[in-house]
C-alpha cells in the first residue's frame, strides 16, 4: 500500500512534536520495535485480513496496529528530515 502525504499538513502536525523532542528522543521513538509476541499477532491479523476472516474486534485491533505502523513510518521520514537540517530553521527560535 502506498501512502501519499501532504507535506504542509504533515509539517503542521509534526512541528510541535519536533520542537519538544531532542534528536536522541526522536531516535528512540523511531528505533522502537515491537516484541516477538506482538509481531506474531500482527502477522496473524494480516493473514486473516487477507483471507477476509477478521472479526469486528480483530478488524479494530488490526486497524489500530496499521495506524501505529504508519505513524512510525512518518516519524522515520521526520527523523531523516531532522538530521538533514530540513527542519532546522523551524526548530531554532
NORFEN-V878254 format. One record per helix or strand. SS is the DSSP state (~ for helix, > for strand). FROM is the first residue (numbers start at 1). TO is the last residue. If there is no record, write none. Layout:
SS;FROM;TO
SS;FROM;TO
//
This chain:
~;7;20
~;23;31
~;36;50
~;56;84
~;88;91
//
